[in-house]
Amino acid sequence: MSEVRILSPRPSPQFIFDNLTPLTKQPEVKESVATLSEQLLILAIVGLGILIRLINGPHPNDDAFITFRYVENITSGLGFVYNAGEKVLGTTTPLYTLLLSLLYFPTKISLPWLGLIINTLADCGTILWLGWLGKKFCPPDRRGFEYIAPLLLALSVFSSNWCIAGMETSLFSFLLISTFGLGIMGRTYLAAGAAALAVFCRPEGILMVGLALAAFWLMSRRFPWRESLIIAAIGLPWLIFATLYYGNPLPQSLLAKGEGVYIFEETGLSRLKPFSLMAWDNPFGQFITNLQLPDGKKILLVGLVATLVFGGLVGLGAWRIWRVNKIAAVWAVSFPLLFNLAYILAQFRKVLIFDWYLVPLVPWYLLLMGLGLAQLVELLPGPKKLWADGLLTLFVGISLVNQLQAYDFGRSRMQSPDHYRAAADFLAPRLKPGQTIVAPEIGMLGYYAPTARIFDSVGLVSPEALKYYPVPKNELASNNAVPVRMVLEQRPEYVVSLELFVRNSLKLSPEFQANYTLLQKIPTNTYGSDGLLIFIRKNLS
């Protein structure tokens, strides 16, 4: 009797990812319920993160006040605008703006404090996610290493500085890591929602949407139609509104940065600046990257060694995740790599990469580093428990000293540009509603001069400014230089600028001097400027 072979009516397709274990079909791993001591430890770390952020109080940077002015106008009924009657989307974070508006309208809490509270809660959520992810991927017999990433994020100077600075980076970071965590849990619908909100928080979130959909596809071996519909359902209403209200769903600030507004860009190896975060915010980087030779130069070799060591631990952490789940490992490594690559490519279009752009990378690096330490113990010879206890104690001790020395007796060195507040207070009794101020930095000045029409000379909220670019080379002293032709044609009542930004333009222009006079000079040496200058049109003075 011949052998009967039963064929499957639906043979499984063979493709390159067949060997990847779907996140939702992991082998059952017996996980013990967290003990009371573990719960208390993670809550203590969360409490430490809250304490460090709240004791410093809010220190919003200038860009945060742009969002705050939008919030004030939304809640006062003027609409989603920066200047009354001018429909321009000058903020890249509509989600954060609307969240602030929703909470500010009934409470009227100080917006800097409200931003700090939102950001602190978001950082707490990120700390909890790091604890859960660390426990998920750490070896079962290496407990303790899962608390490294949460502890370092709680202490992180880089993270806390931009939390108190009033930016949306803490919320953005939380949404990104939430997408990853929810995806690993198999909650793909919730993960899709978090990814969509991340795009609504910052445009770079589109990278996470792509990675999440790719992971969902590999997990289920089907195209994630439902998850895609969830993303569309969250994103489309805003796209439709922004297109109808502004005429373009893209923020004006993004368009301006792509039009050569910033002249002095990174070159050569300095374009790798996004990767240098590993040298700044690692368990020893804050200390050694500030070391200097007697002549004042930085000891670059020491910083390079620190970066390589940290990078090696990150690589070991990726391997640790790979051993548990390959899709999760690819996801965890792809996000920081693509994030960095996007910024590096952006620099070729003369887009300046500011420090707060890199904050969302911190949780990912710290998670991979903590897991890398746990994996290192597995590779070292001899008694594993002795290696584990020694490495954990040494690393935590170094990390605590490294981060705390970066604070000034527990307080952040982050400062708000109070010279602009002084300029707004000086102009307040002189300003009439609707009068125009030309300024290259519009945040705090515009927030505390709410009745003035602000003409942003770099075009972030003023599209008409872009026709004056590129700035003539003879007028350039730095980025943000104020073009002479712009002021002469726009004829604002006031010009407010750091001296550096007008050093080679307005200060040297006979035409400008014939029409404007210096009204006030506010002391500051920001960026090497000789004060903050306030000019007034002569027929007003």
DRENTIBA-796462 format. One line per 4 residues: number of its first residue (from 1); for each residue x negated, y, z negated of C-alpha. Coordinates in steps of 0.2 Angstrom, whole numbers, always signed. Example, Ala and Ser with C-alpha at 12.3 -4.5 7.8 and 13.67 -1.06 7.14 Angstrom:
BEGIN
1	-62 -22 -39 ~ -68 -5 -36
END
This chain:
BEGIN
1	+0 +0 +0 ~ -7 +16 +5 ~ -11 +30 -8 ~ +3 +43 -9
5	-4 +61 -11 ~ +8 +74 -17 ~ +4 +91 -10 ~ +9 +107 -19
9	+22 +117 -9 ~ +14 +133 -14 ~ -5 +131 -13 ~ -15 +144 -23
13	-24 +156 -11 ~ -43 +156 -13 ~ -51 +172 -14 ~ -66 +180 -22
17	-58 +183 -39 ~ -52 +166 -42 ~ -65 +163 -56 ~ -59 +178 -66
21	-48 +174 -81 ~ -32 +185 -81 ~ -31 +195 -97 ~ -13 +189 -100
25	-19 +171 -98 ~ -33 +170 -111 ~ -37 +154 -120 ~ -29 +155 -136
29	-41 +162 -149 ~ -36 +160 -167 ~ -36 +178 -175 ~ -34 +180 -193
33	-23 +194 -200 ~ -33 +208 -205 ~ -37 +208 -224 ~ -32 +222 -235
37	-51 +227 -236 ~ -52 +228 -217 ~ -36 +239 -216 ~ -43 +250 -230
41	-60 +251 -221 ~ -52 +257 -204 ~ -41 +269 -213 ~ -56 +276 -223
45	-65 +279 -206 ~ -49 +287 -199 ~ -49 +298 -214 ~ -67 +303 -212
49	-63 +308 -194 ~ -49 +319 -200 ~ -59 +327 -213 ~ -73 +332 -202
53	-62 +340 -189 ~ -50 +349 -201 ~ -63 +356 -213 ~ -71 +365 -198
57	-54 +373 -193 ~ -51 +378 -175 ~ -64 +386 -165 ~ -56 +387 -147
61	-68 +390 -133 ~ -63 +403 -120 ~ -55 +391 -108 ~ -43 +384 -121
65	-35 +402 -122 ~ -30 +401 -104 ~ -19 +386 -109 ~ -13 +395 -124
69	-7 +410 -113 ~ +3 +398 -102 ~ +11 +392 -118 ~ +15 +409 -124
73	+23 +413 -108 ~ +33 +397 -106 ~ +40 +399 -124 ~ +44 +417 -121
77	+54 +414 -106 ~ +42 +421 -93 ~ +40 +404 -85 ~ +25 +392 -82
81	+14 +407 -77 ~ -2 +415 -83 ~ +3 +433 -77 ~ +21 +438 -77
85	+29 +436 -60 ~ +14 +427 -52 ~ +17 +409 -49 ~ -1 +401 -50
89	-5 +385 -58 ~ -22 +390 -66 ~ -22 +376 -79 ~ -28 +358 -75
93	-19 +350 -90 ~ +0 +352 -88 ~ +4 +338 -100 ~ -6 +347 -114
97	+2 +363 -110 ~ +19 +357 -111 ~ +16 +347 -127 ~ +9 +363 -135
101	+25 +372 -129 ~ +37 +359 -135 ~ +29 +360 -153 ~ +25 +378 -153
105	+43 +384 -148 ~ +52 +378 -164 ~ +37 +380 -176 ~ +27 +395 -170
109	+12 +387 -178 ~ -4 +396 -173 ~ -9 +388 -156 ~ -27 +386 -161
113	-22 +376 -176 ~ -8 +367 -167 ~ -21 +361 -154 ~ -33 +355 -167
117	-19 +345 -175 ~ -14 +337 -159 ~ -32 +333 -155 ~ -36 +326 -172
121	-21 +314 -171 ~ -27 +309 -153 ~ -45 +306 -160 ~ -37 +295 -174
125	-28 +285 -161 ~ -44 +282 -152 ~ -53 +277 -168 ~ -39 +264 -171
129	-41 +258 -153 ~ -60 +256 -155 ~ -57 +246 -171 ~ -45 +234 -162
133	-55 +232 -146 ~ -71 +229 -157 ~ -63 +215 -166 ~ -56 +208 -150
137	-73 +206 -142 ~ -85 +204 -157 ~ -91 +186 -160 ~ -79 +179 -174
141	-94 +176 -186 ~ -101 +194 -183 ~ -88 +204 -192 ~ -94 +222 -197
145	-100 +227 -179 ~ -82 +231 -174 ~ -83 +246 -186 ~ -98 +254 -178
149	-89 +262 -163 ~ -75 +269 -174 ~ -87 +276 -187 ~ -98 +284 -174
153	-83 +292 -165 ~ -76 +299 -182 ~ -93 +307 -185 ~ -97 +311 -167
157	-103 +329 -165 ~ -99 +329 -147 ~ -81 +323 -150 ~ -77 +334 -165
161	-84 +350 -156 ~ -72 +348 -142 ~ -58 +343 -153 ~ -59 +359 -163
165	-62 +369 -147 ~ -44 +367 -142 ~ -47 +358 -126 ~ -36 +343 -120
169	-51 +331 -120 ~ -46 +322 -136 ~ -28 +318 -129 ~ -36 +313 -112
173	-48 +302 -121 ~ -34 +294 -131 ~ -24 +290 -115 ~ -38 +283 -106
177	-43 +270 -120 ~ -24 +267 -123 ~ -22 +261 -105 ~ -37 +249 -107
181	-31 +243 -123 ~ -13 +240 -118 ~ -18 +232 -102 ~ -29 +219 -112
185	-14 +216 -124 ~ -3 +212 -108 ~ +8 +227 -110 ~ +5 +232 -92
189	+21 +243 -91 ~ +15 +254 -106 ~ -2 +254 -99 ~ +4 +260 -83
193	+14 +274 -92 ~ -2 +279 -101 ~ -12 +280 -85 ~ +1 +291 -77
197	+1 +303 -92 ~ -18 +303 -91 ~ -17 +310 -73 ~ -4 +323 -80
201	-17 +328 -93 ~ -32 +329 -82 ~ -34 +326 -63 ~ -49 +314 -66
205	-36 +302 -73 ~ -32 +296 -56 ~ -48 +285 -58 ~ -40 +276 -72
209	-24 +273 -62 ~ -33 +265 -48 ~ -43 +254 -60 ~ -28 +249 -70
213	-18 +244 -54 ~ -33 +234 -49 ~ -34 +225 -65 ~ -15 +222 -66
217	-16 +214 -48 ~ -30 +202 -54 ~ -21 +198 -70 ~ -5 +192 -61
221	-11 +188 -43 ~ +2 +199 -36 ~ +3 +218 -32 ~ +9 +227 -47
225	+25 +235 -39 ~ +34 +238 -56 ~ +19 +246 -64 ~ +17 +257 -48
229	+35 +262 -49 ~ +32 +267 -67 ~ +17 +278 -62 ~ +27 +286 -48
233	+42 +289 -60 ~ +31 +299 -72 ~ +21 +308 -59 ~ +33 +312 -45
237	+44 +324 -55 ~ +29 +335 -59 ~ +23 +334 -41 ~ +40 +340 -34
241	+41 +354 -47 ~ +24 +360 -44 ~ +26 +360 -25 ~ +42 +369 -26
245	+37 +381 -40 ~ +19 +385 -35 ~ +19 +379 -16 ~ +5 +367 -20
249	+4 +354 -34 ~ -15 +356 -35 ~ -21 +367 -49 ~ -29 +384 -42
253	-44 +381 -54 ~ -48 +365 -44 ~ -46 +374 -27 ~ -57 +389 -33
257	-71 +377 -39 ~ -72 +369 -22 ~ -74 +386 -13 ~ -91 +390 -18
261	-87 +401 -32 ~ -101 +394 -42 ~ -118 +397 -33 ~ -131 +390 -45
265	-128 +371 -44 ~ -138 +357 -51 ~ -152 +350 -40 ~ -163 +335 -39
269	-162 +323 -54 ~ -153 +336 -64 ~ -137 +330 -54 ~ -138 +315 -65
273	-133 +326 -80 ~ -117 +316 -83 ~ -127 +301 -87 ~ -137 +311 -100
277	-122 +310 -112 ~ -131 +294 -117 ~ -145 +304 -123 ~ -135 +316 -133
281	-122 +307 -142 ~ -129 +290 -147 ~ -135 +285 -165 ~ -151 +293 -163
285	-150 +305 -148 ~ -143 +321 -158 ~ -159 +321 -168 ~ -173 +316 -156
289	-167 +326 -141 ~ -169 +341 -152 ~ -187 +337 -156 ~ -199 +350 -149
293	-218 +352 -146 ~ -227 +366 -154 ~ -225 +376 -138 ~ -206 +374 -139
297	-204 +361 -125 ~ -193 +346 -128 ~ -201 +329 -130 ~ -193 +322 -115
301	-202 +305 -116 ~ -194 +302 -133 ~ -177 +306 -126 ~ -179 +295 -111
305	-184 +280 -123 ~ -168 +283 -133 ~ -157 +284 -117 ~ -165 +267 -111
309	-162 +259 -128 ~ -145 +265 -129 ~ -142 +260 -111 ~ -148 +243 -114
313	-136 +240 -129 ~ -122 +246 -118 ~ -127 +233 -105 ~ -127 +220 -118
317	-110 +225 -124 ~ -103 +223 -106 ~ -110 +206 -106 ~ -102 +202 -122
321	-85 +207 -115 ~ -89 +197 -99 ~ -91 +181 -110 ~ -74 +184 -117
325	-65 +191 -102 ~ -72 +195 -85 ~ -58 +207 -79 ~ -59 +217 -95
329	-78 +218 -93 ~ -77 +224 -75 ~ -64 +237 -81 ~ -74 +243 -96
333	-90 +246 -85 ~ -81 +252 -70 ~ -73 +267 -78 ~ -88 +276 -85
337	-98 +272 -69 ~ -85 +279 -58 ~ -82 +294 -69 ~ -100 +298 -68
341	-101 +295 -50 ~ -86 +307 -47 ~ -95 +321 -56 ~ -111 +318 -47
345	-103 +319 -30 ~ -93 +335 -36 ~ -110 +343 -39 ~ -114 +343 -21
349	-99 +354 -18 ~ -106 +366 -31 ~ -94 +361 -45 ~ -102 +364 -62
353	-100 +350 -74 ~ -97 +357 -91 ~ -100 +347 -107 ~ -82 +344 -112
357	-79 +335 -95 ~ -90 +321 -102 ~ -81 +319 -119 ~ -69 +305 -113
361	-85 +294 -110 ~ -89 +294 -128 ~ -77 +280 -134 ~ -82 +269 -120
365	-101 +270 -123 ~ -99 +268 -142 ~ -88 +253 -139 ~ -100 +245 -128
369	-115 +249 -139 ~ -107 +242 -154 ~ -103 +226 -145 ~ -121 +226 -138
373	-128 +225 -156 ~ -117 +211 -160 ~ -123 +202 -144 ~ -141 +206 -149
377	-139 +196 -165 ~ -134 +181 -155 ~ -150 +182 -145 ~ -162 +185 -159
381	-171 +170 -166 ~ -170 +165 -185 ~ -156 +167 -197 ~ -142 +176 -189
385	-134 +182 -205 ~ -151 +191 -210 ~ -152 +199 -193 ~ -134 +204 -193
389	-135 +212 -210 ~ -152 +221 -207 ~ -147 +228 -190 ~ -130 +234 -196
393	-137 +242 -211 ~ -151 +250 -201 ~ -140 +256 -187 ~ -127 +263 -198
397	-139 +272 -209 ~ -148 +280 -194 ~ -132 +285 -186 ~ -126 +294 -202
401	-142 +304 -204 ~ -142 +308 -185 ~ -124 +314 -184 ~ -123 +323 -200
405	-140 +333 -197 ~ -131 +340 -181 ~ -119 +349 -192 ~ -123 +364 -202
409	-120 +357 -220 ~ -105 +348 -213 ~ -99 +362 -202 ~ -99 +362 -183
413	-110 +375 -174 ~ -96 +378 -161 ~ -91 +396 -160 ~ -77 +405 -151
417	-81 +420 -140 ~ -75 +433 -153 ~ -82 +448 -143 ~ -68 +446 -131
421	-55 +447 -146 ~ -64 +463 -151 ~ -62 +470 -133 ~ -44 +466 -133
425	-41 +474 -149 ~ -51 +489 -143 ~ -40 +490 -127 ~ -23 +487 -136
429	-18 +505 -140 ~ -24 +511 -123 ~ -16 +497 -112 ~ +1 +500 -104
433	+12 +485 -98 ~ +6 +479 -81 ~ -11 +487 -80 ~ -24 +476 -73
437	-40 +470 -80 ~ -53 +462 -69 ~ -64 +450 -79 ~ -74 +435 -75
441	-70 +426 -91 ~ -51 +428 -95 ~ -47 +416 -109 ~ -48 +425 -126
445	-47 +442 -118 ~ -31 +438 -108 ~ -23 +429 -124 ~ -25 +444 -135
449	-20 +456 -121 ~ -4 +448 -117 ~ +4 +464 -108 ~ -10 +466 -96
453	-11 +458 -79 ~ -27 +449 -78 ~ -36 +448 -62 ~ -48 +433 -63
457	-64 +437 -53 ~ -68 +419 -51 ~ -51 +414 -44 ~ -45 +402 -57
461	-28 +410 -59 ~ -30 +424 -45 ~ -31 +416 -28 ~ -34 +432 -19
465	-51 +433 -28 ~ -58 +420 -16 ~ -58 +431 -1 ~ -73 +440 -9
469	-84 +425 -10 ~ -98 +421 -7 ~ -104 +435 -17 ~ -118 +444 -8
473	-135 +438 -13 ~ -141 +455 -19 ~ -127 +456 -31 ~ -130 +439 -40
477	-138 +438 -57 ~ -129 +422 -62 ~ -113 +413 -59 ~ -98 +423 -63
481	-106 +439 -55 ~ -92 +452 -51 ~ -92 +457 -33 ~ -92 +476 -30
485	-80 +475 -15 ~ -67 +466 -26 ~ -67 +480 -39 ~ -66 +494 -26
489	-52 +486 -16 ~ -42 +480 -31 ~ -44 +496 -41 ~ -40 +489 -58
493	-38 +501 -72 ~ -51 +491 -82 ~ -66 +480 -79 ~ -72 +469 -94
497	-87 +459 -92 ~ -103 +453 -100 ~ -118 +463 -94 ~ -126 +449 -85
501	-111 +446 -74 ~ -112 +465 -67 ~ -131 +467 -69 ~ -135 +466 -50
505	-118 +471 -44 ~ -107 +485 -53 ~ -121 +492 -63 ~ -131 +496 -47
509	-117 +501 -36 ~ -115 +520 -33 ~ -97 +518 -26 ~ -92 +509 -43
513	-101 +522 -53 ~ -92 +536 -44 ~ -75 +528 -48 ~ -78 +520 -65
517	-86 +525 -82 ~ -92 +514 -96 ~ -78 +516 -110 ~ -86 +504 -123
521	-100 +492 -126 ~ -97 +478 -138 ~ -113 +470 -146 ~ -116 +452 -140
525	-131 +443 -132 ~ -121 +429 -125 ~ -130 +421 -110 ~ -144 +434 -113
529	-132 +449 -109 ~ -134 +466 -116 ~ -117 +467 -123 ~ -99 +465 -117
533	-95 +480 -106 ~ -78 +489 -104 ~ -76 +500 -89 ~ -61 +512 -86
537	-56 +520 -70 ~ -61 +538 -71 ~ -44 +545 -66 ~ -37 +537 -82
541	-51 +542 -94
END
